[in-house]
Every structure is written in structure tokens, then in C-alpha cells.
């Protein structure tokens, strides 16, 4: 089983000057440490306007910074919001490819829809879950086409349209970085399997429940997968709490409130909260409700190394491919997070690492024939023949040739043509040359 760390960039009130700067700098230090310790993944969310719960609205910037401070750790969008009102698919493709290049091919392309009123309303995405799913599907499918096709032939769909363009740069990983989708229930996990992409689960599944989720995923992948991208990524990752210390009560003192606030903040923005932007104090409300919140101990990844080892073995035995740690939550302290990561890497991780190499080799061999069948089911977008690719005339030249635009535009077009000493017509298209004015 592989391991990842997970960031929402939580920042409970009150906020002091420099708090966000310190938060991000400490997170960068933690990712750099995780890389040195051999942890496999660093996942970063995309959220907007979710005060206290998540100050992570530009994950591509944070991950780019991580890329320059690390060498091996995989850099995961966990997730990139794909409805086009959030992110135009071409802009996503450009950012993913650029991050893949600057990180030397370490990007994991996680995707999702979002489900909070603050985000959906802020970008006028709409609240219909069926429509959101169609937005996600259209955005992901076309974005992967843009990452792969040269040129992208264009598209006119339900939620966005775009003419033929060659989207550059292209990613280092071919055909594109591994695809994932955020899953909050078993139906989404089944959808991930049908699409041939990794399931990044945030449902706080009990390890003993995980077996059914994993079995459903791989059964559907074998039988029904039609890839949404140009490659498949059969993987199930599950998020859990994390705080480890030789003394169980100290582990809980350091990490229990962080996980409980993580859940409380999530519920505030997604389920029961009333929020006045810039004024609601979620941490103060959490403190009032703390006595009624369920505990979070060894069964949630918070305890001694032996207790954490037992917790993780349940996930491993259930067939989970990756466990992702929520170590930055609430007011968890930077130095405690770093100490826990080092203790985990030295006392718990090695035995899982030893089993992972053989497990992954066996898994790939077993899935190989099913992957071949899945790829055969995909109806790939048809590439354009050279003669089908349209020709676009630069705007200045178009103004000069057609005599349209303002007098200033016409004058500028002539000046540029003179300076560049180019013809204002393409002889291959028009049959003769027009001397530059």
C-alpha cells in the first residue's frame, strides 16, 4: 500500500497578520520532509470561499512550489474542479501539462464537481447533481483530448465550445497524467471504475467497510470500464486521520481536535451551517459543539505506532491501494505534524513498503487483459487530417485584408506589415502576392 499526505490549508479563526503566509510556508516544509521520508503522494484540494475549512483556491500554484522543493513525491490535484464555469478545460490542460513539465512528470490529475453552496453559487455553476455530473464528464473528456491531440479538433458541447486549437504545452507523462475523481459515496466509486480512473475517497470509510467499496470498484472496472481518458488508472485511495506518538493520549491530544474540526468545518459548509462571509467564526462554533462530537482515536489513524500499523493493515487487507493522511487540520501544530511523519516513516511505513512492490506487480499482471479490453471499448476522438485543419489569419492582417475595423486598427496593421516585411496575403491561399504597403 502507498501513502499520501493531504492538504486543505485549514486556518481556524482568529486570523492574525501573516497567518496565511505561515500556513503555506509550513505546508511546503512538510511536503519537503515527506519527500525526504519516502512518502509517495502529496494531495492538494481546490476550494473557493470556504473560510477556515480550506484556504486552497489555487492548488496549481502550491503544487508548482512543491515541485521545486522535492524530487520524488507525486503531486496530486485532489481535486481540480472541472465544471467549465470554474475552470475552462483548455486552461486546466495548460496548467496540468506545465506542472507535469516543471515537476519532471510527477502530476496526478484529480478531478471533481464540488457540492457547496458557497462555491457553486459563487461561480453560478448550478445545484442540479445530474447536470453537474454531465459538466464534469464533458470537462474531463475534452481536457484529456486537449492534453493528447495535436491539434485539438474543437468541440461544441452542452456546457462549453471551442474551435480547433493546438493546446500547448503537452505533458511529460504520456498520454497524460493519471486521472482520479473525488468520491464521497459508493455510487461515485462505481462511476470511477466505469470511467477507468482512480477513486479518491473522502467518505471516512471504516477500514472494515472498505472491502466492499474496493470489491465493487474492481469488479466494475473488469466488466464495464470504458475509459474517459486515453489511459486507465485503476486505483482506490482512502483518506484517514493521522497523528502518531509513542504515547496514545499524547497522539490524541495533538491530533484529535484537528480531525474533528476537519469534519465539523466540512459539515458546516456542506450540510448544516449558516455562513456570513467574512464574519462567521466556525472555530468558535466548533468549540461550543466539541463536547457533543464523536471521539477520533486509534480507529481513525490517531494513536501509537502499533495502533496506526493495525489501522493501516485493515485498509491493506481490504485491497486499498493508497491511504492518505489528514495531518493538517484545525490547529494541529507544524512541529507535531513533522514529528508524526518522521515516526511513521521510521517505525510503520517500512513493512508496508516491502509488501507494496510485489503487490503492485501482481495487480498489474492480473489487470492487464482487462485493461486491454477496456481500451478497445473506448471510442477515441478522431484526429484531423492535415487538409481538415483550418487556417486562421492574424487579426492585424485580417483587418488590413478585409478593410474592417477602426482607422487606428487599419493604420496599425499596415505599420506591423511594414515592420515585419511580410506579405499581406498567403500566396498558397490566394494565388498571388500582395506587396507590403
N, C-alpha and C positions, 0 to 999 in steps of 0.2 A: 504494500500500500504506500502511496505517495502522500506528501504532506504539504499544506499550503498555509499561508497567513492571510488575513482578511481585514480590509480597512473600509470603514465608513467615514473616518475622520470625525468622530463624535466630539462635541465640545459643549458640555453642560454649562448653563449659566451659574454664576455671573461671569461675564466676559471682561477680562482685563486687557489693557493695551498690550499688544504683542502676543496674545493668546493663540491666534490662528497661525502666526509665524512659528511659534514654538511647537505647536501641534504638528505642522507639516515637517519641520526640521527633525523632530524626534521620530516621526514615522519613517523618514528617509534613513535615519541611523538604524532603525530596527530592521528595515529591509536589507540594508548593507550587512548587518550582523547575520540575518537569516541566510543570506547568500554564502557568507563565510562558513556557516554551520552546516551547509548542505541541504537546507530545506528547499523543496522543489518549486514552489509557486508563491507568488505574491499577487493577490487579487485586490482590485480597487473598483469600487462602485461608481456609478453615475447617478446622482440625485440632484434635484433642484428645489430650493426654498424650504427644505426640511430642517429648520433650525434645531440646533442641539443634537438631533439624531444623526445628521450627515452633512458635513461641510465639504462634500466632494462633488463639485459640479463640473470639474474639468479633469477627469482621470487621465486623459492622454498627456496632460502636462506633467502630472505627478509621475506617471509611469516612464515618461521620457527622462525625467530626472533620475529615477531609479536605474534606468538603463546605463547611465554613465557612472554609477557608483557600484555596479555589480557586474558579474561575469557569467554566471551560470543559471541563476534563478529565472524561471519562466515568469513573464509579465502578463497578468491576466486582467482584461476588462471584465469586471464581474458585476455589472454588465454595461454595455453600450446601448442606450435607448434607441430603438430602431423605427418607431413611427416617424414618418418624414417631417412632421411639424417640429419634432425635437431636433433631428439630425437628417439632413438630406443624404441619401445613400452615397452620392459621389463624395461628399465631404467626409463621411465615415471611411470610405475606401481609401481616400488620400491619407487620412490620419493613421489608419491601421498599417498601410504599406510603409509610410515614413517611419513609424515606430518600429516596425519589423526590421527596417534597414539600420536604424541607429542602434538597435539592440542586438544586431547580428543574428536575427532570426529567432527571437525568443518570445514572440507575441502569442497569446491565447485570446481568440476573438469571441468573447462572451457577449450575448445579445439578450434583449428583453423588451417588455412593453411598458412597464410601470403601472401603478394602480392607486396612487394617492391623489386626492382632490387638489392639493396644492400644486402638484406637478402638472397633472392633466389639464386643470383649469388655467394654469399659468401659460401654457402653450396652446390652449384651445384644441387639444387632441380629441376630446370626446370621451365619454364614460362607458360606451357600449362595449362589453367584453368581446363580443363576436367580431365587431368591427376592428377593435384593437388588435386582435389576433390576425386579421387579414392585413392590417398595416404592417405588423411585424413580419409576416411571411413575405409580403411584397418587397419590403425594405431589405431583408436578409438575402433573398434570392437574387435581387438585382445588384446588391452590393458585391456579392461574391462574383457575379458575372463581370462587374467592373474591375475587380482585382485580377481577373484572369484573361479577359478577352482583349484583343488588340486589332482593331479598335472595338470599343463597346458599341453595339449597333444601334443603341437607342431603345426607348421604351415608352409606351403610353398605357398607363395602368389606372387603377381605381383611385390611387392616392397621390401619385406624382407622375410626371412625364419629363422626358429628357431626350434631346436629339443625339445623333451619333457623335461621340467624342472618344478620344483615347485617354482614359483616366491614368495619370501618372503621378507618382512613381508606382511601380509594381513591387509587391512584397518579395523578400528574400526567400521565404518558405514557399514552395510550390506544391500544389497550385495556389494555395492561400493558407494562412494560419489556421490551426484547429478551431472549429466552431463549437460554441456552447450556447445554452439558453438557461436563463434563471427559471427554476421550478419551485413553486410553493405548494403544489399538491400532486397527487399521483397522476391525474389526467395530463398535466403538463409534462411529466416524466414520460408518459406513453407517447405524447406528441414528439418529444425529443428523439425517442427511439425511431419513430416513423420517419423523421427527417434525417436520421443518421448523425446527430450531433450530441455532444456531451450534455449531461443533465447536471446542472449546478444547483443543488437543492438547499433551500433556506427554510425548510419546514421544521427544523429541530426534531428530526425523526429520532425516536428512541432506537438505539442500535439493534434491539431485538425486533423492531418493526422493519428495519432496513432490508432484511432478506426479501420480503415480498416486493418492495419497491424495486430492488435490483433485479429480481427474477422477472418481474413484469417488463422492465426495460430491455433486458437481453432477449427475452422471448419475442417481443415485438420487433426488435432490431433484426433478429434472424429471419422472421417470417414476413415482415411488411415494409421494411425500410425502402424508401425512395429518397435518395439524398437531396437535400435542399441546396447544398453547395456542390463543389466539384471534387470533394473528397469526404470521407466519413471520419468521425471521431467518437467511437464507441467507448464512453467513459461515464461513470457516475461519481460525482463528488458530493460530499455531505458536510455541512457546516456544524461545528460544535463549539461549546465554550472551551476556555483554556486558562488555567492558572495552576502551576505546579510548584511545590515546595516540599522539602523533607518533612515538614510538619503540616498535617492536614488542615488544622484550624488556621494556620497562617496562610495557606493557599486560599482558603475561603475568605479570609479577611482581605486579602489582596485582590481577589478576582470575582467574588460572588456578586457584589453590587454592580460591577461593570456589566456582567451578563444580564442581570435583572433589569438594569436601566436600558440596555440594548433592546430587550423585549418590550419594556414599557414605552420607550420612545417610538418603536415600530408601531405598537398598538395605538399610541396617541395620534400619529399621523395617518394611520390606515384604517383604524377601526372605531375608536370611541371618542377621540379628542375634539375639543373646541379650540381653535387656534386663531389668535390675533397676531398677524405678522409683526415682528419686531418687539412684541410686548409679552406674549405668553411665556411663562417660566416653567418649562417642563420638568427641570430638576427639582424645583420646589414642590411641584405636584407629586413627583415620584417619592420624595421624602415623606410626604403625608401618607402615601399609599404603601410604603415599604413593608409595614407590619402585615399587610394582607397578601403580599406577593409570595409565590411558592419559592422554596429554597433552591439553590443551584450548587450541588456538590459533586461527588465523585461520578455520579451518573450523567454529569454534563461536562466532564473533562476538567473538573476542578478538584485537586487533591494531591496526594503524594505521587512520586514516580510509579510505584506499583499500582496504585489505583488508576492512574492515567493509562498505564500499559493494559490493564484489564479492560477498561473502557474502549480503547482502540482495537483490541483484539476482537471485540464483538463486531465492530464495523468490518474489520478484515475478514472475519469468518462469514459475514453476510455477503461478501463479494464486492464491497465498496472499493472503488479504485483510488480514491483520494479523500483524505479528511482535511478540512480547512478550519483553522483555529481563529475564533473571535478573541483576540488578545487585547485589542484596543477598544474598550467600551467604557462608557461612563467616565469616571475619574480614575481609572486604572493608571498607575504611575509608570512612567517611562523606565525607570531603573528596575522596577519589579517585572515588567514585560521582558526586558533583556535578560534578567536573571533566569526567568522561567524558560525562555527559549534556549539558553545555554544548558540548563539542567536537562531539558527534554532531549536536546541533541546528543548529550553525552551519555545519558542513562536509559533512554527509552527508544529513541529512533534506530539505533544500530541493528537491533534484531529484526525490525520490520524491513529495513533496507536490505538485509541479507536475503529475505524471502521474496522481495519485490522483483528482483532481476529474473528469477526462474518463473515466477507467477506471470509476469508480463510476456515472456517468451511463449509460455504455454497458451495464454489467452490469444495472442496474435495468430498462432498456428490454428487454433480451434475456430477463430472467426474468419480466417482467410477465405474459405469458399462462400460464406455468407456475404462478405464484403464484395466479392466479385459479382454475385447475383444482384446485390443492391445497386451497384454502379451500372449494371446492364439495364436496370429498370428506369434509370433517370433519362428523361428527355432533355438533353442539353440544348441550350440556346444555340441557334445556327450561326456560325461565323459568317461574316460578309466576304464576298469575293471582291477583289480589288476594284473591279469595274462598278460594284454596287456602292462603294464608299463615296459619299457626297463630297463635293469641293466647296469650301467656304472662302469667300473673298474678305480680306481685311476691311474693317469698317471705313477707314480713310479712303481706301481705293474704291470701295463701293460708292461712297459719296461722290468722288471725282468722276467715276464712270457713268453714274446714273443721273448726276446733276441734282441730287436731292440734298436736303439738309440746309442749314443756315449758310449765309455768305461766309461767316467765320470758319465753319467746317470745310467749306469748299476751298477756301484760301489755305487752311492748314494742310489739307490733303495734297494740294499742289506743292507746298513747301516741303513736305515729307518726301514726295516723289522725287523732287529735285535733289534733295539732300542724299537720298539713297541711290540715285541714278538708276532707277528701275523703270520698266515699262508699266504703264497703267492697264495693260491688258495681257492676258495669258495667250500667247500665240497658239498653243495647243487647243485652247478652247474657242478662240475667235478667228484663227486662220491668218492673222496679220498682226504686226507690231504697231503700237501707237507710241510715238516718241514721247519721252518725258517732257512735260511742259516746263 
